[in-house]
Amino acid sequence: MSQEAAELLKRALALPADERADMASTLMDTLDAAVDENVEAAWQEEIGRRMEELRSGKVSTIPWDDVREKARILLHT
């Protein structure tokens, strides 16, 4: 990180949380143009594949309470 960027970061971190969030959002928006254009198509294909697996019965969903409990156990082990 350049000295200039480090100084900007230091100043940004001193801002109130809402202003930091606005700044972070604006910075993230400027990166969207750099995203691979094929990503959206790939996600749509993946979503379609997963939906078909659900419809066909190849896979099934797991209730959120079960997932949360399993995660709690794994995280506290």
N, CA, C and O atoms as a printed pandas DataFrame, in Angstrom:
     atom_number atom_name residue_name chain_id  residue_number  x_coord  y_coord  z_coord
0              1         N          MET        A               1    0.856   -1.169    0.000
1              2        CA          MET        A               1    0.000    0.000    0.000
2              3         C          MET        A               1    0.900    1.230    0.000
3              4         O          MET        A               1    1.870    1.305    0.754
4              5         N          SER        A               2    0.573    2.169   -0.837
5              6        CA          SER        A               2    1.385    3.384   -0.908
6              7         C          SER        A               2    1.204    4.215    0.360
7              8         O          SER        A               2    0.256    4.020    1.120
8              9         N          GLN        A               3    2.115    5.127    0.563
9             10        CA          GLN        A               3    2.035    6.037    1.723
10            11         C          GLN        A               3    0.746    6.856    1.659
11            12         O          GLN        A               3    0.078    7.066    2.671
12            13         N          GLU        A               4    0.408    7.315    0.451
13            14        CA          GLU        A               4   -0.812    8.107    0.282
14            15         C          GLU        A               4   -2.047    7.288    0.642
15            16         O          GLU        A               4   -2.945    7.781    1.324
16            17         N          ALA        A               5   -2.092    6.039    0.184
17            18        CA          ALA        A               5   -3.229    5.171    0.501
18            19         C          ALA        A               5   -3.284    4.875    1.992
19            20         O          ALA        A               5   -4.368    4.850    2.576
20            21         N          ALA        A               6   -2.149    4.654    2.609
21            22        CA          ALA        A               6   -2.099    4.385    4.047
22            23         C          ALA        A               6   -2.624    5.586    4.831
23            24         O          ALA        A               6   -3.338    5.425    5.821
24            25         N          GLU        A               7   -2.269    6.774    4.390
25            26        CA          GLU        A               7   -2.754    7.998    5.072
26            27         C          GLU        A               7   -4.257    8.155    4.880
27            28         O          GLU        A               7   -4.970    8.511    5.819
28            29         N          LEU        A               8   -4.740    7.891    3.673
29            30        CA          LEU        A               8   -6.190    7.958    3.432
30            31         C          LEU        A               8   -6.933    6.947    4.299
31            32         O          LEU        A               8   -7.983    7.252    4.864
32            33         N          LEU        A               9   -6.377    5.743    4.396
33            34        CA          LEU        A               9   -6.997    4.714    5.232
34            35         C          LEU        A               9   -7.038    5.153    6.687
35            36         O          LEU        A               9   -8.058    4.989    7.357
36            37         N          LYS        A              10   -5.958    5.699    7.172
37            38        CA          LYS        A              10   -5.893    6.168    8.559
38            39         C          LYS        A              10   -6.960    7.231    8.806
39            40         O          LYS        A              10   -7.645    7.206    9.829
40            41         N          ARG        A              11   -7.095    8.156    7.872
41            42        CA          ARG        A              11   -8.103    9.205    8.015
42            43         C          ARG        A              11   -9.510    8.636    7.916
43            44         O          ARG        A              11  -10.406    9.054    8.649
44            45         N          ALA        A              12   -9.707    7.678    7.004
45            46        CA          ALA        A              12  -11.026    7.076    6.835
46            47         C          ALA        A              12  -11.440    6.307    8.086
47            48         O          ALA        A              12  -12.602    6.357    8.489
48            49         N          LEU        A              13  -10.508    5.605    8.695
49            50        CA          LEU        A              13  -10.824    4.834    9.902
50            51         C          LEU        A              13  -11.213    5.716   11.083
51            52         O          LEU        A              13  -11.826    5.242   12.039
52            53         N          ALA        A              14  -10.863    6.985   11.018
53            54        CA          ALA        A              14  -11.216    7.919   12.086
54            55         C          ALA        A              14  -12.633    8.471   11.916
55            56         O          ALA        A              14  -13.149    9.134   12.816
56            57         N          LEU        A              15  -13.256    8.205   10.785
57            58        CA          LEU        A              15  -14.612    8.702   10.533
58            59         C          LEU        A              15  -15.638    7.905   11.338
59            60         O          LEU        A              15  -15.369    6.777   11.753
60            61         N          PRO        A              16  -16.811    8.496   11.557
61            62        CA          PRO        A              16  -17.897    7.744   12.205
62            63         C          PRO        A              16  -18.298    6.540   11.352
63            64         O          PRO        A              16  -18.075    6.530   10.142
64            65         N          ALA        A              17  -18.878    5.547   11.976
65            66        CA          ALA        A              17  -19.214    4.287   11.311
66            67         C          ALA        A              17  -20.082    4.494   10.074
67            68         O          ALA        A              17  -19.843    3.858    9.048
68            69         N          ASP        A              18  -21.084    5.368   10.149
69            70        CA          ASP        A              18  -21.966    5.556    8.996
70            71         C          ASP        A              18  -21.222    6.151    7.806
71            72         O          ASP        A              18  -21.498    5.790    6.661
72            73         N          GLU        A              19  -20.286    7.055    8.062
73            74        CA          GLU        A              19  -19.498    7.635    6.974
74            75         C          GLU        A              19  -18.515    6.610    6.406
75            76         O          GLU        A              19  -18.270    6.592    5.200
76            77         N          ARG        A              20  -17.947    5.751    7.269
77            78        CA          ARG        A              20  -17.064    4.691    6.777
78            79         C          ARG        A              20  -17.835    3.727    5.891
79            80         O          ARG        A              20  -17.337    3.288    4.854
80            81         N          ALA        A              21  -19.068    3.396    6.310
81            82        CA          ALA        A              21  -19.899    2.483    5.517
82            83         C          ALA        A              21  -20.215    3.089    4.155
83            84         O          ALA        A              21  -20.143    2.400    3.138
84            85         N          ASP        A              22  -20.562    4.371    4.128
85            86        CA          ASP        A              22  -20.833    5.038    2.854
86            87         C          ASP        A              22  -19.594    5.024    1.967
87            88         O          ASP        A              22  -19.682    4.763    0.767
88            89         N          MET        A              23  -18.450    5.306    2.561
89            90        CA          MET        A              23  -17.208    5.328    1.797
90            91         C          MET        A              23  -16.892    3.937    1.256
91            92         O          MET        A              23  -16.514    3.795    0.093
92            93         N          ALA        A              24  -17.045    2.916    2.090
93            94        CA          ALA        A              24  -16.764    1.542    1.662
94            95         C          ALA        A              24  -17.690    1.150    0.518
95            96         O          ALA        A              24  -17.253    0.525   -0.449
96            97         N          SER        A              25  -18.948    1.508    0.620
97            98        CA          SER        A              25  -19.912    1.184   -0.427
98            99         C          SER        A              25  -19.536    1.854   -1.742
99           100         O          SER        A              25  -19.594    1.234   -2.804
100          101         N          THR        A              26  -19.155    3.105   -1.663
101          102        CA          THR        A              26  -18.757    3.837   -2.866
102          103         C          THR        A              26  -17.513    3.222   -3.492
103          104         O          THR        A              26  -17.434    3.079   -4.713
104          105         N          LEU        A              27  -16.541    2.858   -2.660
105          106        CA          LEU        A              27  -15.330    2.223   -3.180
106          107         C          LEU        A              27  -15.651    0.883   -3.830
107          108         O          LEU        A              27  -15.110    0.566   -4.889
108          109         N          MET        A              28  -16.522    0.095   -3.213
109          110        CA          MET        A              28  -16.896   -1.198   -3.774
110          111         C          MET        A              28  -17.602   -1.017   -5.122
111          112         O          MET        A              28  -17.387   -1.797   -6.050
112          113         N          ASP        A              29  -18.436    0.007   -5.222
113          114        CA          ASP        A              29  -19.130    0.262   -6.482
114          115         C          ASP        A              29  -18.153    0.530   -7.614
115          116         O          ASP        A              29  -18.420    0.174   -8.762
116          117         N          THR        A              30  -17.026    1.153   -7.305
117          118        CA          THR        A              30  -16.049    1.448   -8.355
118          119         C          THR        A              30  -15.338    0.194   -8.836
119          120         O          THR        A              30  -14.740    0.204   -9.912
120          121         N          LEU        A              31  -15.390   -0.885   -8.063
121          122        CA          LEU        A              31  -14.742   -2.134   -8.464
122          123         C          LEU        A              31  -15.642   -3.009   -9.311
123          124         O          LEU        A              31  -15.162   -3.932   -9.969
124          125         N          ASP        A              32  -16.942   -2.739   -9.309
125          126        CA          ASP        A              32  -17.878   -3.571  -10.053
126          127         C          ASP        A              32  -17.535   -3.656  -11.531
127          128         O          ASP        A              32  -17.745   -4.698  -12.151
128          129         N          ALA        A              33  -17.013   -2.586  -12.104
129          130        CA          ALA        A              33  -16.674   -2.591  -13.527
130          131         C          ALA        A              33  -15.533   -3.569  -13.823
131          132         O          ALA        A              33  -15.394   -4.049  -14.948
132          133         N          ALA        A              34  -14.727   -3.855  -12.813
133          134        CA          ALA        A              34  -13.587   -4.746  -13.005
134          135         C          ALA        A              34  -13.965   -6.215  -12.876
135          136         O          ALA        A              34  -13.121   -7.086  -13.087
136          137         N          VAL        A              35  -15.199   -6.502  -12.537
137          138        CA          VAL        A              35  -15.645   -7.878  -12.341
138          139         C          VAL        A              35  -15.770   -8.571  -13.697
139          140         O          VAL        A              35  -16.213   -7.967  -14.673
140          141         N          ASP        A              36  -15.382   -9.822  -13.747
141          142        CA          ASP        A              36  -15.481  -10.630  -14.953
142          143         C          ASP        A              36  -16.932  -10.657  -15.435
143          144         O          ASP        A              36  -17.838  -10.989  -14.670
144          145         N          GLU        A              37  -17.144  -10.313  -16.679
145          146        CA          GLU        A              37  -18.495  -10.250  -17.238
146          147         C          GLU        A              37  -19.173  -11.614  -17.280
147          148         O          GLU        A              37  -20.400  -11.685  -17.338
148          149         N          ASN        A              38  -18.411  -12.686  -17.253
149          150        CA          ASN        A              38  -18.981  -14.028  -17.315
150          151         C          ASN        A              38  -19.493  -14.522  -15.964
151          152         O          ASN        A              38  -20.150  -15.560  -15.886
152          153         N          VAL        A              39  -19.193  -13.781  -14.908
153          154        CA          VAL        A              39  -19.585  -14.226  -13.573
154          155         C          VAL        A              39  -21.098  -14.305  -13.445
155          156         O          VAL        A              39  -21.620  -15.290  -12.923
156          157         N          GLU        A              40  -21.808  -13.289  -13.909
157          158        CA          GLU        A              40  -23.271  -13.294  -13.787
158          159         C          GLU        A              40  -23.871  -14.485  -14.521
159          160         O          GLU        A              40  -24.764  -15.150  -13.997
160          161         N          ALA        A              41  -23.392  -14.756  -15.721
161          162        CA          ALA        A              41  -23.899  -15.902  -16.482
162          163         C          ALA        A              41  -23.598  -17.205  -15.751
163          164         O          ALA        A              41  -24.436  -18.105  -15.710
164          165         N          ALA        A              42  -22.416  -17.305  -15.181
165          166        CA          ALA        A              42  -22.039  -18.519  -14.449
166          167         C          ALA        A              42  -22.935  -18.708  -13.227
167          168         O          ALA        A              42  -23.349  -19.828  -12.928
168          169         N          TRP        A              43  -23.239  -17.604  -12.510
169          170        CA          TRP        A              43  -24.125  -17.712  -11.354
170          171         C          TRP        A              43  -25.531  -18.130  -11.775
171          172         O          TRP        A              43  -26.162  -18.948  -11.104
172          173         N          GLN        A              44  -26.022  -17.576  -12.877
173          174        CA          GLN        A              44  -27.351  -17.957  -13.348
174          175         C          GLN        A              44  -27.402  -19.442  -13.706
175          176         O          GLN        A              44  -28.385  -20.124  -13.418
176          177         N          GLU        A              45  -26.343  -19.931  -14.332
177          178        CA          GLU        A              45  -26.263  -21.352  -14.665
178          179         C          GLU        A              45  -26.242  -22.211  -13.400
179          180         O          GLU        A              45  -26.915  -23.240  -13.329
180          181         N          GLU        A              46  -25.470  -21.784  -12.411
181          182        CA          GLU        A              46  -25.383  -22.527  -11.148
182          183         C          GLU        A              46  -26.724  -22.539  -10.422
183          184         O          GLU        A              46  -27.137  -23.568   -9.887
184          185         N          ILE        A              47  -27.395  -21.404  -10.406
185          186        CA          ILE        A              47  -28.712  -21.322   -9.761
186          187         C          ILE        A              47  -29.690  -22.261  -10.457
187          188         O          ILE        A              47  -30.444  -22.979   -9.800
188          189         N          GLY        A              48  -29.676  -22.256  -11.778
189          190        CA          GLY        A              48  -30.553  -23.153  -12.535
190          191         C          GLY        A              48  -30.263  -24.615  -12.226
191          192         O          GLY        A              48  -31.186  -25.412  -12.053
192          193         N          ARG        A              49  -28.983  -24.968  -12.157
193          194        CA          ARG        A              49  -28.601  -26.349  -11.840
194          195         C          ARG        A              49  -29.100  -26.756  -10.464
195          196         O          ARG        A              49  -29.637  -27.848  -10.281
196          197         N          ARG        A              50  -28.915  -25.864   -9.500
197          198        CA          ARG        A              50  -29.353  -26.181   -8.128
198          199         C          ARG        A              50  -30.870  -26.286   -8.032
199          200         O          ARG        A              50  -31.393  -27.157   -7.337
200          201         N          MET        A              51  -31.576  -25.397   -8.730
201          202        CA          MET        A              51  -33.046  -25.464   -8.712
202          203         C          MET        A              51  -33.528  -26.786   -9.320
203          204         O          MET        A              51  -34.457  -27.408   -8.806
204          205         N          GLU        A              52  -32.901  -27.204  -10.399
205          206        CA          GLU        A              52  -33.283  -28.474  -11.033
206          207         C          GLU        A              52  -33.009  -29.650  -10.094
207          208         O          GLU        A              52  -33.807  -30.585  -10.029
208          209         N          GLU        A              53  -31.900  -29.614   -9.372
209          210        CA          GLU        A              53  -31.616  -30.680   -8.405
210          211         C          GLU        A              53  -32.684  -30.732   -7.323
211          212         O          GLU        A              53  -33.077  -31.815   -6.891
212          213         N          LEU        A              54  -33.160  -29.565   -6.879
213          214        CA          LEU        A              54  -34.234  -29.539   -5.889
214          215         C          LEU        A              54  -35.533  -30.083   -6.472
215          216         O          LEU        A              54  -36.203  -30.906   -5.848
216          217         N          ARG        A              55  -35.886  -29.622   -7.665
217          218        CA          ARG        A              55  -37.137  -30.065   -8.302
218          219         C          ARG        A              55  -37.154  -31.570   -8.557
219          220         O          ARG        A              55  -38.183  -32.225   -8.388
220          221         N          SER        A              56  -36.017  -32.106   -8.962
221          222        CA          SER        A              56  -35.954  -33.532   -9.300
222          223         C          SER        A              56  -35.880  -34.430   -8.070
223          224         O          SER        A              56  -36.078  -35.641   -8.174
224          225         N          GLY        A              57  -35.599  -33.850   -6.913
225          226        CA          GLY        A              57  -35.469  -34.640   -5.700
226          227         C          GLY        A              57  -34.071  -35.189   -5.487
227          228         O          GLY        A              57  -33.825  -35.928   -4.533
228          229         N          LYS        A              58  -33.156  -34.829   -6.375
229          230        CA          LYS        A              58  -31.766  -35.292   -6.239
230          231         C          LYS        A              58  -31.156  -34.795   -4.931
231          232         O          LYS        A              58  -30.359  -35.490   -4.302
232          233         N          VAL        A              59  -31.536  -33.597   -4.537
233          234        CA          VAL        A              59  -31.093  -33.034   -3.262
234          235         C          VAL        A              59  -32.313  -32.523   -2.506
235          236         O          VAL        A              59  -33.376  -32.309   -3.089
236          237         N          SER        A              60  -32.148  -32.334   -1.216
237          238        CA          SER        A              60  -33.247  -31.785   -0.415
238          239         C          SER        A              60  -32.692  -30.685    0.475
239          240         O          SER        A              60  -31.488  -30.586    0.711
240          241         N          THR        A              61  -33.604  -29.875    0.954
241          242        CA          THR        A              61  -33.197  -28.782    1.831
242          243         C          THR        A              61  -33.077  -29.278    3.263
243          244         O          THR        A              61  -33.595  -30.337    3.617
244          245         N          ILE        A              62  -32.393  -28.503    4.067
245          246        CA          ILE        A              62  -32.227  -28.811    5.488
246          247         C          ILE        A              62  -32.826  -27.642    6.261
247          248         O          ILE        A              62  -32.513  -26.489    5.965
248          249         N          PRO        A              63  -33.675  -27.913    7.241
249          250        CA          PRO        A              63  -34.272  -26.823    8.021
250          251         C          PRO        A              63  -33.192  -25.943    8.672
251          252         O          PRO        A              63  -32.175  -26.444    9.152
252          253         N          TRP        A              64  -33.429  -24.639    8.679
253          254        CA          TRP        A              64  -32.467  -23.690    9.224
254          255         C          TRP        A              64  -32.096  -24.025   10.660
255          256         O          TRP        A              64  -30.925  -23.926   11.026
256          257         N          ASP        A              65  -33.056  -24.417   11.478
257          258        CA          ASP        A              65  -32.753  -24.734   12.877
258          259         C          ASP        A              65  -31.721  -25.860   12.975
259          260         O          ASP        A              65  -30.851  -25.828   13.845
260          261         N          ASP        A              66  -31.817  -26.863   12.081
261          262        CA          ASP        A              66  -30.844  -27.959   12.083
262          263         C          ASP        A              66  -29.456  -27.471   11.673
263          264         O          ASP        A              66  -28.453  -27.843   12.284
264          265         N          VAL        A              67  -29.406  -26.643   10.642
265          266        CA          VAL        A              67  -28.128  -26.098   10.175
266          267         C          VAL        A              67  -27.487  -25.248   11.269
267          268         O          VAL        A              67  -26.293  -25.371   11.542
268          269         N          ARG        A              68  -28.277  -24.397   11.882
269          270        CA          ARG        A              68  -27.761  -23.511   12.934
270          271         C          ARG        A              68  -27.217  -24.319   14.107
271          272         O          ARG        A              68  -26.158  -23.993   14.642
272          273         N          GLU        A              69  -27.923  -25.361   14.510
273          274        CA          GLU        A              69  -27.481  -26.185   15.629
274          275         C          GLU        A              69  -26.180  -26.912   15.292
275          276         O          GLU        A              69  -25.266  -26.977   16.114
276          277         N          LYS        A              70  -26.105  -27.457   14.079
277          278        CA          LYS        A              70  -24.884  -28.144   13.666
278          279         C          LYS        A              70  -23.707  -27.167   13.630
279          280         O          LYS        A              70  -22.607  -27.501   14.070
280          281         N          ALA        A              71  -23.936  -25.970   13.110
281          282        CA          ALA        A              71  -22.878  -24.955   13.063
282          283         C          ALA        A              71  -22.447  -24.569   14.473
283          284         O          ALA        A              71  -21.256  -24.406   14.738
284          285         N          ARG        A              72  -23.406  -24.424   15.371
285          286        CA          ARG        A              72  -23.080  -24.079   16.757
286          287         C          ARG        A              72  -22.196  -25.139   17.378
287          288         O          ARG        A              72  -21.221  -24.822   18.059
288          289         N          ILE        A              73  -22.532  -26.392   17.145
289          290        CA          ILE        A              73  -21.750  -27.492   17.693
290          291         C          ILE        A              73  -20.345  -27.497   17.104
291          292         O          ILE        A              73  -19.363  -27.645   17.832
292          293         N          LEU        A              74  -20.248  -27.334   15.769
293          294        CA          LEU        A              74  -18.940  -27.336   15.122
294          295         C          LEU        A              74  -18.053  -26.178   15.589
295          296         O          LEU        A              74  -16.844  -26.338   15.762
296          297         N          LEU        A              75  -18.668  -25.022   15.788
297          298        CA          LEU        A              75  -17.893  -23.836   16.190
298          299         C          LEU        A              75  -17.453  -23.892   17.644
299          300         O          LEU        A              75  -16.476  -23.245   18.023
300          301         N          HIS        A              76  -18.154  -24.649   18.449
301          302        CA          HIS        A              76  -17.802  -24.711   19.873
302          303         C          HIS        A              76  -17.066  -25.983   20.230
303          304         O          HIS        A              76  -16.902  -26.298   21.409
304          305         N          THR        A              77  -16.619  -26.716   19.225
305          306        CA          THR        A              77  -15.880  -27.957   19.477
306          307         C          THR        A              77  -14.402  -27.698   19.458
307          308         O          THR        A              77  -13.610  -28.621   19.650
